[in-house]
C-alpha cells in the first residue's frame, strides 16, 4: 500500500513519537505520491504505516531540512511516526570536549502534501524516550562543570509504536514552540562539488567540512522551506532535557 520512494534525513540525538487524529477530509480516491519536508534538530527517522521512508543522513549540524516522498493509495488513513533526536551524550550535554558543555534544544517541524492538510501541530502525540539530566542528578551536583554527576533516564521504546493501530491514547499532545524558542539552528550549504557543508562536531565544535554523499534534497535550508508553511515547531514539554522523542499522527479521511 505504501512504497518507499526517498530516504533522506536531518540531524541529532533524541527520540520523539508523533500521532493523533485530524478532522476528517475527503480522500482523493486514487493513488498519489506524497511529498513532504521534515526538519529535526538534530536527527530524524520517518515511518509511514510502519514502513521506513526516510532517515536523516547528518547526525548533528548543519540543521537541514529533508525532502521525503512515499506512495499513498489515496483511500486509506495515513499513520505518520517520527523518531526525533536532539544530540546528547550520556550526560545529556553536548560539546563535552570543549570548555563550555551545554544542553541543546530539540525541535521538529514537518509538512506533507497528502491532501489531508498534514502539518506538525499540537494535534500530534509525543512520547519522551530519553530524558536528562534528571532532577535527582542536578540536585546531586550535575552541571556543565561536573558531567560525571549527570544521569539521563532511558524510558525505552514502546513496541510497535511505528505501526498503524498503535494505541497512543495515553501519550500527551506535543508542545508548540515559536521559531524564536526552537530556533533554525546552523543553516546548511550545498554544492554539486562538495555536497552538504558546515558539518561540525558535537563534541568540540570543530569543523568537519562537507559530506559529498548528501544530496541537495537532503540539505535544504529549513527557514526557506517553511517560509509560508502553517506547520508549527513541536517537541515534548522540556525543550532542552527531552532528548529522544517519538511522535505519532494519524491523518484520517472520510472515505476510510
RAZIMO-V425804 format. One record per residue. PSI is psi in radians with two decimals (NA if undefined). Layout:
BEGIN
PSI / PSI
END
This chain:
BEGIN
-0.71 / 2.27 / 2.20 / 2.38 / -0.58 / 2.42 / 1.34 / -2.82 / -3.07 / -1.96 / 2.48 / -2.79 / 1.35 / 2.55 / 2.38 / 2.48 / 2.38 / 2.27 / 2.61 / -3.06 / 2.22 / 2.95 / 2.62 / 2.43 / 2.81 / 2.31 / 2.60 / -0.43 / -0.07 / 2.72 / 2.56 / 2.74 / 2.18 / 2.26 / 2.41 / 2.97 / 2.26 / 2.33 / 2.16 / 2.33 / 1.73 / -0.60 / 2.59 / 2.81 / 2.35 / 2.31 / 2.56 / 2.08 / 0.74 / -0.14 / 2.30 / 2.26 / -0.69 / 2.57 / 2.32 / 2.22 / -0.12 / 2.17 / -0.58 / -2.14 / 2.69 / 2.83 / 1.55 / 2.66 / 2.71 / 2.31 / 2.36 / 2.79 / 2.58 / 2.82 / 2.36 / 2.45 / -0.19 / 0.04 / -0.39 / 2.79 / 2.74 / 2.10 / 1.91 / 2.44 / 2.24 / 2.24 / 2.14 / 2.35 / 2.13 / 2.20 / 2.35 / 2.47 / -3.03 / -0.23 / -0.23 / -0.16 / 2.68 / 2.99 / 0.71 / -0.23 / 0.19 / 3.13 / -0.28 / 1.30 / 2.60 / 2.83 / 2.18 / 2.91 / 2.48 / 2.97 / 2.46 / 2.35 / 2.36 / 2.62 / 2.63 / 2.43 / 0.91 / 0.19 / 0.03 / 0.10 / 0.57 / 2.01 / 2.72 / 2.38 / -3.09 / -0.18 / -0.35 / 2.62 / 2.66 / 2.53 / 2.23 / 2.05 / -0.66 / 2.46 / 2.32 / 2.88 / 2.57 / 2.81 / -0.71 / -0.71 / -0.58 / -0.69 / -0.48 / -0.04 / 0.07 / 2.29 / 3.08 / -0.30 / -0.16 / 1.29 / -0.38 / -0.40 / -0.14 / 2.47 / 2.35 / 2.21 / 2.23 / 1.94 / 0.02 / 2.94 / 2.15 / 2.34 / 2.31 / 0.31 / -0.35 / -0.15 / 2.66 / 2.47 / -0.06 / 2.40 / 1.82 / 0.43 / -0.50 / -0.10 / 2.49 / 2.84 / 2.67 / 2.67 / 2.32 / 2.39 / 2.69 / 2.86 / -0.59 / -0.64 / -0.78 / -0.77 / 2.63 / -0.11 / -2.86 / 2.04 / 2.65 / 2.89 / 2.60 / 2.49 / 2.70 / -0.53 / -0.63 / -0.32 / -2.50 / 2.21 / 3.11 / 0.52 / 2.41 / 2.83 / 2.33 / -0.10 / -0.77 / 0.18 / 0.11 / 2.69 / 2.37 / 0.15 / -2.27 / 2.83 / 1.87 / -0.27 / -0.17 / 2.18 / 2.92 / -0.62 / -0.19 / 0.14 / 0.92 / 2.59 / 1.97 / -0.58 / -0.61 / -0.79 / -0.57 / 0.33 / -0.82 / 0.31 / 2.63 / -0.01 / 2.58 / 2.64 / 2.30 / 2.76 / -3.08 / -3.05 / -0.53 / 1.87 / -0.50 / -0.61 / -0.22 / 1.87 / -0.96 / 2.12 / 2.52 / 2.34 / 2.48 / 2.53 / 2.29 / 2.05 / 2.08 / 2.56 / 2.72 / -0.08 / -0.05 / NA
END
